[in-house]
Each structure stands twice: as structure tokens, then as C-alpha cells.
Amino acid sequence: PLLTSVTAWKLGYVGAQVLALLLIGAIAIKRLTRSARGVERGMAIWVLACGVLILSAGPYWAFHSFDRYLVWLLPGALWLVKDKVGRIPVWGHVVGATLSTGLAVLIMFRHAP
């Protein structure tokens, strides 16, 4: 991002998202180390795997599409913080995961060269 023409608001926008990603990653690691089981374990692994993908997807493309990548980990992130945001039924996560992944894939294919 330092070698491309990027406005200051975009740097702040992506910086805030990186901070949120690191925070939810820390929550996922905390849940895994406290013997998470079942769905919670799967969601923690999902969040960490998506986080690694997001942060390592490439300097230019990932930076300018960071918000689109971040959508992929939202179902897992919401599951991990459900005690703070209220109970979300499993079917809500399935629908959310399907819609967010579908939207991300659609956007990727529409912007592919």
C-alpha cells in the first residue's frame, strides 16, 4: 500500500479491519486453548484459517479487497462472540456462511481479469 496511490481514509479503514481481525483471532486462539469442542472448535479453526488467508493473500490485491475477504470469517467470528452479541441459531450461521461466501466468490469472479 505504500507504493500505490491510496487515500488516507482507506489506510484507516483497512487498519481498523486488521485490528478487528487480530482481536477475533486472539479470541479464537483463547477458545481453542480452553478446550473448545464441536461447533465452537470448528468456528475457531475457520476464523484462524480465514485470517491467515486474508493476511497472506498478497500486498496489492488483498489490501484493496480486504473488506471483501473479511466477509468470509464473519460466521465464525459471530459464533465465537455469541455470548456478547446474543444467541444466534445454527441455521442463522449456515445461512450467513452461505450468503457471505457466495457474495465473496461472486465479487472475486466479477473483478477477475
PyMOL commands that set and color helices and strands:
alter all, ss='L'
color gray80, all
select helices_A, chain A and resi 8-33+38-55+59-64+66-80+82-85+90-110
alter helices_A, ss='H'
color red, helices_A
deselect
rebuild
show_as cartoon
